[in-house]
C-alpha cells in the first residue's frame, strides 16, 4: 500500500529583474499579507533598499516599522522577535545580505508569521531556502526554518553589490556538484532518502554556472540575473528535498570546520568552492570534474587556493581531516580521512 507523502514549502511570488524593488509592496499585497510589516535590515542595506521598501508601505498606509541589526546571532534573532511583538508586526521583511535575511527567517519561524526576502547581494542561496546559518561560540549553526513567502531580487542592486559577494554566491552554487554526489553516495551506502528531481535540479543549476562562467562579469546586470536565478533554483531544490542535502555535502562540512578553526577568515561561498574542488577529486580521482570546477571558479574570480582564501595550508588540511565531525551527515569523508590523503587531495588539485 502506497502511503508516501510530502509537504513542499516554496515561495509563492518570486520577482527577479531590473528595478523590481519598486514593486515590493505590490508583490506582498498580491499574497494577501495584511497588517503592519517589520523591516529587518542592516545600516548599509537600509540605505541601498530598505528605505525605498519602507516608503512603499507608508504610501499604502501599512505603517511599517524598521529594526536595524548589526550582527548575525541568536541574540539578534531574539531582538527581532521582541521588536515584532512590541510594534505588533503581522509579518517580516528581510532586506540585505545573508545576515538580515537569515535573522529574519529565524525570527519569522519562531513568531509563526510569513517573511519576505529582499536580497541586496547574491552571496548565497539562503535568500530563497528554508535554512539559516548563525555563528555562535566559534562555530556556525545551520537551522531549519520556513522559506520566504516572496522573494524580490532587483538585479540593478545586485549588480552593484561588492563583486566578492557575487563570486561567493557563484561558488556556493557550483559546489552543488559535489553536494549531490555526496547525497547519492549516502543513498547507496546508508539508504538515505534521495530525491531524483531535487538532485537533478541542483546539479543542473551548478552546470549552468560552470557552462556560463565566462559570461559572469563584474558590473553586468545580466550576470546578476543569471546568478540570482541559479540561487533561486538551488533554494527550490532544497525545499523540494525537505533538507539542505541538494546543496550541502562534504564541501560545506569543510567550510563549517574552517569557521571553527579560523572564524571569519573567508566568505562561506568561497570556502565551499575551494572545498568542492578537493571533494570532487575524492569522488572521481585525477580524471574527474575537479578541473572544471576549479576553472569555472577561477574565471568568475572566486578563490581556488588556500593562499587566495588567505588561510594557512596547515589549517586547510586540519579542516579536511576533521570536517566529518561537524554533523551526522554521511559524505565522501566517511568517518574521516588521513592527513596523507588530505595532503594528496589538496596538492593534486592545487589548493595548496
C-alpha positions as a printed NumPy array, in Angstrom:
array([[  0.   ,   0.   ,   0.   ],
       [  1.414,   3.391,  -1.014],
       [  1.498,   5.822,   1.928],
       [  4.202,   8.274,   0.906],
       [  3.522,  11.992,   1.358],
       [  5.497,  15.219,   1.279],
       [  4.86 ,  18.847,   2.198],
       [  6.832,  21.208,  -0.043],
       [  7.02 ,  24.844,   1.049],
       [  8.03 ,  27.201,  -1.764],
       [  7.976,  30.971,  -2.228],
       [  4.634,  31.955,  -3.741],
       [  5.989,  35.037,  -5.507],
       [  9.49 ,  35.346,  -6.954],
       [ 10.121,  38.689,  -8.621],
       [ 13.532,  38.987, -10.283],
       [ 14.848,  41.642, -12.652],
       [ 15.575,  45.232, -13.436],
       [ 14.188,  47.825, -10.975],
       [ 11.755,  45.379,  -9.361],
       [ 12.452,  46.781,  -5.883],
       [  9.758,  49.371,  -6.548],
       [  7.197,  46.576,  -6.836],
       [  7.87 ,  45.038,  -3.4  ],
       [  4.652,  46.268,  -1.801],
       [  2.674,  45.17 ,  -4.873],
       [  4.153,  41.66 ,  -4.682],
       [  3.347,  41.453,  -0.974],
       [ -0.225,  42.684,  -1.368],
       [ -0.787,  40.074,  -4.067],
       [ -0.116,  37.448,  -1.391],
       [ -2.898,  38.958,   0.717],
       [ -0.489,  39.701,   3.53 ],
       [ -2.162,  42.408,   5.559],
       [ -1.357,  44.479,   8.59 ],
       [  1.9  ,  46.017,   9.735],
       [  5.258,  44.836,   8.388],
       [  8.539,  44.922,  10.302],
       [ 11.5  ,  45.552,   8.019],
       [ 14.682,  43.89 ,   9.296],
       [ 17.865,  45.214,   7.731],
       [ 21.397,  46.483,   8.305],
       [ 22.686,  50.033,   8.09 ],
       [ 24.046,  49.806,   4.532],
       [ 21.219,  47.612,   3.135],
       [ 18.756,  50.074,   4.64 ],
       [ 20.322,  52.869,   2.597],
       [ 20.501,  50.721,  -0.525],
       [ 16.979,  49.28 ,  -0.433],
       [ 15.326,  49.325,   2.994],
       [ 14.236,  52.96 ,   2.921],
       [ 12.689,  52.503,  -0.529],
       [ 10.745,  49.462,   0.666],
       [  9.607,  51.328,   3.77 ],
       [  8.328,  54.275,   1.719],
       [  6.229,  51.97 ,  -0.461],
       [  4.376,  50.572,   2.518],
       [  3.987,  54.025,   4.071],
       [  2.339,  55.251,   0.862],
       [ -0.12 ,  52.359,   1.104],
       [ -0.913,  53.131,   4.741],
       [  0.624,  49.967,   6.229],
       [  2.634,  51.835,   8.921],
       [  5.883,  49.84 ,   8.541],
       [  8.377,  49.548,  11.393],
       [ 12.124,  49.152,  10.924],
       [ 14.764,  47.436,  13.043],
       [ 18.489,  47.501,  12.303],
       [ 20.672,  44.504,  13.147],
       [ 24.449,  44.665,  13.332],
       [ 25.428,  41.01 ,  13.574],
       [ 24.103,  37.516,  12.979],
       [ 23.493,  35.843,  16.331],
       [ 20.776,  34.146,  18.318],
       [ 20.595,  37.301,  20.42 ],
       [ 19.818,  39.26 ,  17.255],
       [ 17.025,  36.808,  16.444],
       [ 15.511,  37.416,  19.869],
       [ 15.797,  41.187,  19.439],
       [ 13.862,  40.958,  16.179],
       [ 11.205,  38.792,  17.843],
       [ 10.912,  41.329,  20.665],
       [ 10.714,  44.223,  18.201],
       [  7.996,  42.469,  16.191],
       [  5.938,  41.855,  19.311],
       [  6.473,  45.408,  20.58 ],
       [  5.19 ,  47.04 ,  17.376],
       [  2.526,  44.419,  16.668],
       [  4.055,  43.344,  13.349],
       [  1.978,  40.947,  11.282],
       [  4.837,  39.787,   9.038],
       [  8.535,  40.446,   8.479],
       [ 10.586,  41.696,   5.533],
       [ 14.314,  40.908,   5.459],
       [ 16.341,  43.399,   3.43 ],
       [ 20.053,  42.83 ,   2.914],
       [ 22.607,  40.085,   2.5  ],
       [ 22.962,  36.864,   4.425],
       [ 22.78 ,  38.26 ,   7.953],
       [ 19.495,  40.197,   7.825],
       [ 17.709,  37.558,   5.782],
       [ 18.822,  34.635,   7.963],
       [ 17.896,  36.526,  11.144],
       [ 14.516,  37.491,   9.681],
       [ 13.895,  33.912,   8.581],
       [ 14.519,  32.505,  12.038],
       [ 12.508,  35.201,  13.823],
       [  9.541,  34.717,  11.475],
       [  9.662,  30.962,  12.043],
       [  9.576,  31.476,  15.814],
       [  6.747,  34.014,  15.546],
       [  4.757,  31.86 ,  13.142],
       [  4.483,  34.649,  10.576],
       [  5.386,  34.888,   6.923],
       [  8.507,  36.68 ,   5.795],
       [  9.594,  38.333,   2.562],
       [ 13.176,  38.157,   1.271],
       [ 14.65 ,  41.252,  -0.399],
       [ 18.329,  40.476,  -1.078],
       [ 20.832,  43.241,  -1.769],
       [ 23.632,  40.785,  -2.605],
       [ 23.637,  37.438,  -4.416],
       [ 26.033,  35.866,  -1.929],
       [ 24.307,  32.533,  -1.145],
       [ 21.129,  30.509,  -1.702],
       [ 19.773,  31.408,   1.747],
       [ 17.808,  34.193,   0.063],
       [ 15.311,  31.509,  -1.   ],
       [ 15.924,  28.398,   1.081],
       [ 14.437,  27.22 ,   4.345],
       [ 17.843,  27.129,   6.048],
       [ 19.546,  29.796,   8.154],
       [ 23.141,  29.957,   9.326],
       [ 24.099,  31.636,  12.588],
       [ 27.57 ,  31.741,  14.201],
       [ 27.924,  31.132,  17.926],
       [ 30.794,  30.17 ,  20.227],
       [ 33.312,  29.662,  17.449],
       [ 31.07 ,  27.523,  15.275],
       [ 28.221,  28.001,  12.819],
       [ 24.765,  26.536,  13.32 ],
       [ 22.571,  25.588,  10.368],
       [ 18.949,  25.97 ,  11.437],
       [ 15.79 ,  24.804,   9.679],
       [ 13.058,  27.382,   9.065],
       [ 10.322,  28.088,   6.558],
       [ 11.397,  29.604,   3.228],
       [ 10.194,  33.124,   2.375],
       [  6.681,  33.567,   1.028],
       [  8.071,  36.002,  -1.538],
       [ 11.456,  36.963,  -2.97 ],
       [ 12.101,  40.334,  -4.603],
       [ 15.561,  40.359,  -6.199],
       [ 16.413,  43.595,  -8.011],
       [ 19.255,  42.888, -10.441],
       [ 20.083,  46.603, -10.593],
       [ 21.011,  46.475,  -6.908],
       [ 22.601,  43.02 ,  -7.059],
       [ 24.864,  44.04 ,  -9.968],
       [ 26.118,  46.96 ,  -7.886],
       [ 26.92 ,  44.853,  -4.807],
       [ 30.566,  44.136,  -3.897],
       [ 31.849,  41.705,  -6.508],
       [ 33.325,  39.309,  -3.941],
       [ 29.81 ,  38.686,  -2.615],
       [ 28.596,  37.732,  -6.087],
       [ 31.553,  35.415,  -6.676],
       [ 30.793,  33.801,  -3.306],
       [ 27.221,  33.185,  -4.458],
       [ 28.502,  31.625,  -7.672],
       [ 30.886,  29.363,  -5.76 ],
       [ 28.078,  28.315,  -3.409],
       [ 26.021,  27.201,  -6.411],
       [ 28.907,  25.473,  -8.187],
       [ 29.537,  23.438,  -5.024],
       [ 26.165,  21.756,  -5.64 ],
       [ 28.118,  19.432,  -7.948],
       [ 29.712,  17.638,  -5.013],
       [ 26.77 ,  18.062,  -2.652],
       [ 24.603,  15.977,  -4.99 ],
       [ 27.326,  13.34 ,  -5.385],
       [ 27.579,  13.044,  -1.604],
       [ 23.803,  12.726,  -1.371],
       [ 23.781,   9.924,  -3.952],
       [ 26.632,   8.183,  -2.131],
       [ 24.704,   8.394,   1.14 ],
       [ 21.725,   6.798,  -0.58 ],
       [ 23.816,   3.892,  -1.855],
       [ 25.752,   3.258,   1.351],
       [ 23.415,   4.445,   4.114],
       [ 19.967,   4.164,   2.487],
       [ 19.43 ,   7.922,   2.866],
       [ 16.308,   9.127,   1.052],
       [ 17.247,  10.715,  -2.271],
       [ 15.058,  12.883,  -4.486],
       [ 15.809,  12.449,  -8.187],
       [ 14.011,  15.681,  -9.027],
       [ 15.69 ,  17.96 ,  -6.5  ],
       [ 19.068,  16.317,  -7.123],
       [ 18.75 ,  16.883, -10.863],
       [ 17.625,  20.48 , -10.365],
       [ 20.557,  21.188,  -8.043],
       [ 23.14 ,  19.692, -10.384],
       [ 21.625,  21.428, -13.416],
       [ 21.923,  24.73 , -11.575],
       [ 25.623,  24.111, -10.902],
       [ 26.218,  23.065, -14.503],
       [ 24.544,  26.247, -15.722],
       [ 27.042,  28.43 , -13.883],
       [ 30.042,  26.313, -14.904],
       [ 29.   ,  26.479, -18.555],
       [ 28.355,  30.231, -18.396],
       [ 31.268,  31.149, -16.144],
       [ 32.925,  33.298, -18.798],
       [ 29.773,  35.445, -19.044],
       [ 29.665,  36.209, -15.309],
       [ 31.365,  39.595, -15.166],
       [ 31.524,  42.405, -12.644],
       [ 29.054,  45.239, -13.106],
       [ 26.898,  43.429, -15.679],
       [ 23.255,  43.283, -14.69 ],
       [ 22.746,  40.251, -16.896],
       [ 25.326,  38.421, -14.768],
       [ 23.348,  39.272, -11.656],
       [ 20.262,  37.893, -13.436],
       [ 21.982,  34.553, -14.145],
       [ 23.374,  34.219, -10.618],
       [ 20.195,  35.084,  -8.734],
       [ 18.104,  32.713, -10.872],
       [ 20.593,  29.963, -10.038],
       [ 20.332,  30.799,  -6.329],
       [ 16.541,  30.626,  -6.56 ],
       [ 16.725,  27.211,  -8.246],
       [ 19.096,  25.915,  -5.582],
       [ 16.782,  27.121,  -2.815],
       [ 13.814,  25.478,  -4.504],
       [ 15.739,  22.201,  -4.783],
       [ 16.245,  22.231,  -1.016],
       [ 12.563,  22.956,  -0.414],
       [ 11.577,  20.029,  -2.62 ],
       [ 14.004,  17.732,  -0.801],
       [ 12.927,  18.969,   2.607],
       [ 16.593,  19.265,   3.589],
       [ 19.807,  21.024,   2.623],
       [ 21.173,  17.834,   1.031],
       [ 20.947,  19.094,  -2.598],
       [ 23.309,  21.958,  -1.77 ],
       [ 25.331,  20.814,   1.225],
       [ 27.792,  17.955,   1.353],
       [ 31.391,  17.441,   2.411],
       [ 32.396,  20.807,   0.956],
       [ 30.046,  22.503,   3.438],
       [ 31.348,  20.42 ,   6.327],
       [ 34.834,  21.577,   5.327],
       [ 33.684,  25.205,   5.318],
       [ 31.965,  24.892,   8.695],
       [ 35.131,  23.4  ,  10.164],
       [ 37.141,  26.322,   8.777],
       [ 34.691,  28.6  ,  10.572],
       [ 35.578,  26.856,  13.813],
       [ 39.318,  26.962,  13.232],
       [ 39.64 ,  30.446,  11.73 ],
       [ 36.357,  32.366,  12.171],
       [ 35.585,  34.988,   9.513],
       [ 38.754,  34.205,   7.551],
       [ 36.868,  33.983,   4.248],
       [ 33.351,  34.122,   2.851],
       [ 31.257,  30.964,   3.169],
       [ 30.743,  30.647,  -0.589],
       [ 34.45 ,  30.953,  -1.282],
       [ 35.261,  28.279,   1.292],
       [ 32.754,  25.769,  -0.088],
       [ 34.022,  26.465,  -3.608],
       [ 37.571,  25.501,  -2.665],
       [ 36.213,  22.57 ,  -0.687],
       [ 34.27 ,  21.379,  -3.707],
       [ 37.445,  21.172,  -5.806],
       [ 39.003,  18.736,  -3.34 ],
       [ 35.798,  16.804,  -2.675],
       [ 35.295,  16.248,  -6.403],
       [ 38.822,  14.834,  -6.549],
       [ 37.92 ,  12.429,  -3.729],
       [ 34.836,  11.31 ,  -5.647],
       [ 36.311,  10.929,  -9.118],
       [ 40.109,  10.9  ,  -8.855],
       [ 42.622,  12.7  , -11.008],
       [ 40.476,  12.465, -14.142],
       [ 37.296,  13.755, -12.519],
       [ 35.474,  17.059, -12.916],
       [ 37.503,  18.917, -10.309],
       [ 39.329,  20.824, -13.056],
       [ 36.   ,  22.048, -14.452],
       [ 35.001,  23.28 , -11.003],
       [ 38.378,  24.918, -10.39 ],
       [ 38.491,  26.57 , -13.817],
       [ 34.951,  27.926, -13.543],
       [ 35.695,  29.418, -10.128],
       [ 38.897,  30.989, -11.46 ],
       [ 37.129,  32.515, -14.469],
       [ 34.463,  34.052, -12.239],
       [ 37.123,  35.38 ,  -9.878],
       [ 36.432,  33.17 ,  -6.866],
       [ 39.327,  31.688,  -4.845],
       [ 40.69 ,  28.262,  -5.806],
       [ 43.636,  28.028,  -3.391],
       [ 44.415,  28.313,   0.299],
       [ 46.5  ,  31.381,  -0.474],
       [ 43.576,  33.115,  -2.185],
       [ 41.371,  32.274,   0.788],
       [ 44.136,  33.738,   2.983],
       [ 44.083,  30.59 ,   5.115],
       [ 47.205,  28.642,   6.112],
       [ 47.797,  25.37 ,   4.275],
       [ 48.008,  23.506,   7.579],
       [ 44.548,  24.796,   8.527],
       [ 43.14 ,  23.545,   5.209],
       [ 44.475,  20.056,   5.956],
       [ 43.214,  20.116,   9.526],
       [ 39.74 ,  21.174,   8.353],
       [ 39.645,  18.462,   5.695],
       [ 40.673,  15.694,   8.106],
       [ 38.23 ,  16.745,  10.848],
       [ 35.257,  18.022,   8.829],
       [ 33.37 ,  14.735,   9.274],
       [ 32.963,  15.612,  12.966],
       [ 30.733,  18.613,  12.198],
       [ 27.424,  16.79 ,  11.893],
       [ 25.875,  13.374,  11.421],
       [ 25.679,  13.559,   7.62 ],
       [ 27.284,  10.853,   5.525],
       [ 29.588,  12.148,   2.779],
       [ 32.653,  11.025,   0.855],
       [ 34.632,  11.887,   4.011],
       [ 33.034,   8.906,   5.762],
       [ 34.444,   8.579,   9.281],
       [ 37.409,  10.759,   8.444],
       [ 40.439,  10.752,   6.164],
       [ 44.129,  10.523,   6.936],
       [ 46.437,  13.52 ,   6.776],
       [ 48.315,  11.873,   3.9  ],
       [ 45.094,  11.501,   1.885],
       [ 44.11 ,  15.093,   2.627],
       [ 47.532,  16.332,   1.539],
       [ 47.259,  14.404,  -1.714],
       [ 43.821,  15.852,  -2.489],
       [ 44.931,  19.398,  -1.699],
       [ 48.233,  19.148,  -3.562],
       [ 46.982,  17.399,  -6.711],
       [ 44.166,  19.942,  -7.117],
       [ 46.492,  22.859,  -6.451],
       [ 44.633,  24.065,  -3.374],
       [ 47.956,  24.061,  -1.504]])
